[in-house]
Amino acid sequence: ISDTFSWAGRVSVQHFVPCSHTMSLLALLAQKSTSSRFPAEAPRDEDEDVDQLFGAYGTTPAEQLPKYQAPEEVVDPEGYESDDCTTLGTLDFSLLYDQENNALHCTINKAKGLKPMDHNGLADPYVKLHLLPGASKANKLRTKTLRNTLNPTWNETLTYYGITDEDMIRKTLRISVCDEDKFRHNEFIGETRIPLKKLKPNQTKNFNICLEKQLPIDKTEDKSLEERGRILISLKYSSQKQGLLVGIIRCAHLAAMDANGYSDPYVKTYLKPDEDKKSKHKTAVKKKTLNPEFNEEFCYEIKHGDLAKKTLEVTVWDYDIGKSNDFIGGVVLGINAKGERLKHWFDCLKNKDKKIERWHTLTNELPGAVLSD
């Protein structure tokens, strides 16, 4: 049986197993303790390698952003008399943490008085974003390049998805202005760093700051927690289809598994225990990306009352031609899970016919799973 689903203007055809009649929910999930894990620092790659692949990811016209409270203005307390302002230039930008959608919107407006980098006394500037600490390429976004100017106007919004309240407490946004060079390495002009804890949820904060010289990055911070990435999953028990609908929407900040610094990710879902060995589903492979968008949905034939005894295993893999696929990370939802993973499962079971989306942090260990394809 085939069915068609659409997210954000994208349509995909999915294949399901027909489902049967519903039963009442087992009152088995009432009390559980909560806990969560958050990823951290990974080795830093060369800055100039990001470029075009991140041009499409996370780019939103500024006028399409959600409307919240009046923006707060921030001006560099050093004023415009400092040496850095005189030699490196200033940058005008705004930040907005959309708490409901777990998104950080970074609008890069313009720069003034940038340092000349080319023989003609001008530069070809672009702006690069990097969340610290975090896996380097997965956490980098960049604007388009503007040619032959020291006073560029971008008016471009770059968006990080899968951002949590914990990230807003412990992470810092590094904003760098660089000069693109087609024949040599791109050159650094200046940067600034904004601790995300300075932002208030759902309130735009405007900045007009002096660029600074390049600062060192602490490569040892939080190395005990390896960032594998995050995944946005939707759950819904459908009375009409008599089954559980599992949506694999997107991943963010995935670990790089290939030599080129990227991955070719796909996602597998498995509802356990599964006596008939028929509950495995797999998304399409997305080539050379650490922030894939899938927008695929699968249906599992199951009685509502039986779901409390089931476990949903979601794993993310890197596709390799001619050799074994690499395991990137996974997450388990169900009665034996904890924190947000348990809450997501419980909220799905007690709210029939309501789609519930949640971001989950991937782990590099998946108890009970067979880590092979």
N, C-alpha and C positions, 0 to 999 in steps of 0.2 A: 504494500500500500504506500502511496506517495502523498506527500503534503507539501505545501509551500509556506515559507516563513519569511518575514522581512524585518530587518533592523536598519534604521537610519538610511532608508532608501535602497538598501541592498536586499536582494531576493535570493533565497536558496531553497532548493528542493531537497527534502529529507525523506528517508525511508523508515517506516515504523513497523512494529509488530502490533496487530490489533489488540485492544485491551478489554478486560472483562469488568464485572460489577464491583462497586465500592463496598467497603466495610468500615466500621467505626475505628477511630484512632485508638491505639493502645495507650493507656495513661502511664507511660513508662519513662517519660522524659522530663518529669516535673522539676527535678532539682539536680543541678550540676555546677561545679565550680568553674570559673572563667579564668582563662589564661591566654596569652598570645605571644608570638615570636616575631621579632622584627629583624630584617637583614641589615648588613652593614658594609664596611669597606672592602673593596676589591682592588687589584692592581690598576694603575693608571696607564692608559695607552697614549700614543702620540696625538696631540690635539688636532692636527690638520687632517687626520684620517676620517673624520666624521662626515663632513660635507653633505653630498647630495642625498644620501639615504634618509637623513633626518629632516630634509626639507619638507616632505609630505607629512611625516608623522607629527601629530599634535599641532598643526597650524590652523588657526581659526581667525576669520576677520574680526577686528575689535568690536564692530557694531553688533555682532551676534552673541557676545558674552552675556550671561545672566545679569540682570540689574539688581543691585543690592544697595546698601547704605551709601551716603555721600562719601567720596574718597577722601583719604587723609593725605595731606601734603608733607613730604619730607625733603628738606634741603640739606646738603652737606654742611655740617657744623663748621668745617674748616673754611667755608666761604670759597671765593674764587681767586684768592690771592696766593694760594699754595703753589709750590713749584710743580707738583703733579698736574694741577689744573692748567697751568700755563703751558706745559710741555706735552701733556698727554691728551687733554681735552675733557669734556664733560658728557654725561649720558643721562638721558631722560627716559624713564620707564615706569611701569606700574605692575603691581602684583595683586592677585586675588585668589584666595583659597576658597573654593566651592566645596564646602564641607559635605553637603548632601550627596554630591556626585564624586567625591574623592578626587578632585581635580585641582591642580595649581595652574592658573592662567598667568602667563608672563607676557605683557605687552611691551614691546620695544618700540619706543616712539622715535627718538632722534638723538644724534650726537652733535656736539659743536666743538670746533677748534681742535680736531684730532691732529696728532703728530704726523707730519708728512713722512711717507715710507718709500715713495717711488722717485725716480730720477726727475720726473716732471713737477715735483713739489706737492704731489697729491697722494691719494691712497685709494685702494679698492676695499672698503671696509665691510665686514659682516660681524654679527654678534653671535657668540656661542654660549650656551647655558650648560652647567654641570652641577648636578646635585651631589653634595659631599656629606658624609662618606657614601660611596656606592660604586658599583661596577661601572667602569669608565664609559664605554661606548653605549651601554644601555641607558645611561643617565644623561647623555648629551643631546641637545637640540641646537639648531642654528637657524639664523635668518638667511634670506637671500643676500647676495653680494651686490653692492652699489658701486659703480665705476667712477673713478676720477673725481673724488670729492673728499673734503675734510669736514663737511657739515651734512652728513647723510640723514635722510628721513625714511624710516622703514615702515612705521605704523603696522607692525606685524605682531600677531599673538601666537606664542608657542605654548602648548599645554602638556603638562605631565599628568598622566592618569595613574590611578592606584595609589594616590597619596593619602596617608592616614593621619589621624591626630597625633600619633606617636612620631611620625616623620616630622610633623610641624614643630615638635618639641626639640628633636635631636639633630635635624639636618640643616645644612647651610646651602644656599644657592650661590654658586660662583658665576658671575657674568663677565665674560671677556670680550673685548673688541679686538679683532685681528684684521690684518691686511692680506688679501688673497693674492697669491703670486703663481701664475701658470707654469713658470719655468723653474721655480725654486720652492723651498718650504714656505708655507704661509707664515707671516711674521706677527708676533704679539705686539699690540699697541698698549693696552691697559686693561685693568679689571677692577671689579668691586665684589664684595661678598656680603650677603644678607642672611643672617640667622633667621630661619623661618618662624621662630617663636616670636618675632617682632610683629607678625601679622595677626590680625583678628579675623576669625572666620566670617566669610561672606561680606567682607568690607574691603573695597579696593584701596590700596595704599600707593600713592604716587611718589616717585623718587627723582631727584635731580642732583646728581652727585659728581664729584671729581674722580676720574679714573686714577688708579694707583698702579705702581710697578708690580710685576709678578711676584706673588707670595708662594712659599713652599707649601706642598700638600703633605699632610701627615699620612704616610702609607701604612703605619702600624696600628692606627686607631681601629678598635673593634674588629680586628682580624679574626677573632674567634667565631664570629658569625658570618658565614659566607652567604652572600646574596645570590639566590637562585632565580628570583623573579616573583611576579605576582600574576594572579589569574582572576578574571571577572566571570563568575558563574551565576546563572539564573536557575531557580528551581520553581516548579509549579506542579501541584497535583491537579490534573484535569478530570473533572467529573464526566465531561462529554466523551473524552477519549479513554476514560477509565485507566489512567496510567500516569506515571511520573515523567514530566517533560524537563529535560536537562539541557540548558543552553550554555554553550561555550562561546562567550562573546569576544573576549580579547585577552591578551597577556601584555604585561609591561615589565621592562627592565630585566629581561631574561639573561641568564648567564650565556656567555659566548662559548661555543663548543668547537667551532671550526678555526682553521689556521688564519682565515681572513678577518677574524675578530667578530664574526657574526654566527648565526645559527640558521637552520632551515626547519623551523619548528612545526609540529603538529601535536594534537591532543588526543588521548585515548580515555574513554570512560568505561567503567566496569562496575556493575551492581552486584554485590556479593552478600551472602553466598549464592552461587549460581549453579544449580545441579545440572541444568541442560547446556551449560557453556555457550549460551546464546546472547549474553547481555553486553558483549563488548562492542563499542562503537569507536569510530576514528574520524577525525576531521581531515580536511584537505591539508596539504603541506604548503606553508608560506615560505618563499625563498628569501634568503639573505636579509633577515630582520630579527631584531631583539624585541620588537613591539608589535607583534602580529595581531591582525583583526580577523576573526573567524566568522562570527555571526551564524553559527550552526546550532541546530537543536535536534535532540534525540528523544524518542519516546520509549519508555519501558513499561511493558504489560505487567501490572501488579495491582493487587487489591490494596486499598488505602490502609487497612488495618495491618497489613504485612510489612509496611514500610519501616515501622519502628524497629523491626528485627533485621533490617538491611543496612549495608554500608556502601556508600558511593565512593569509589576510588577514581581519582582524576590524575592522570600523569601527563607530563609534557616531555616530548622527545625531539631530538635533532635528527633529521633524516640524512642518511649517508648512502651514496650509491656504491654497491659492491662490498660493503662491510656492515657490521652490526650498527644499528642506530644507537645514538648516545642518549642516556637518560639525563634530562635537565633538572626536573624536580616534580614533586607531586603533593597532593593534599587529599585527606580522607574526611568525608562528612558522614555523620551517623551517630548512633547512640553512644558509642565509645569515644567519640571525639571530645574536644574541650574548647572552651572559649567561643570565638565567632563561628568555628566550624560546627560545633554542636548547636549553637543558637540558630544558625542558618537552616539546619535540618529541622529543628523543632518548629521554627516559624513557618516553614513550608508545610509541615504536617498539620498544624493547627489552623491554617488559612487556606482551605481548598479554593482552587480556581483563582488564586492570586499569585502573580509572578513576583518573586523576591530575588533581587540581585545583590550579590555581595562580592567584595574583593577578598581574596585569600592569599596569604604568603606561602610560596612553595618551599618545601623542605627537600634536602638531598637524601633523606632516608624515609622510606615508606614501609612501615611494619606490615608484614604479611603479604607484601606485593612481590611479584616476580619481576625483577628489573631487567627484562629483556623483551624484545619485540617478537 
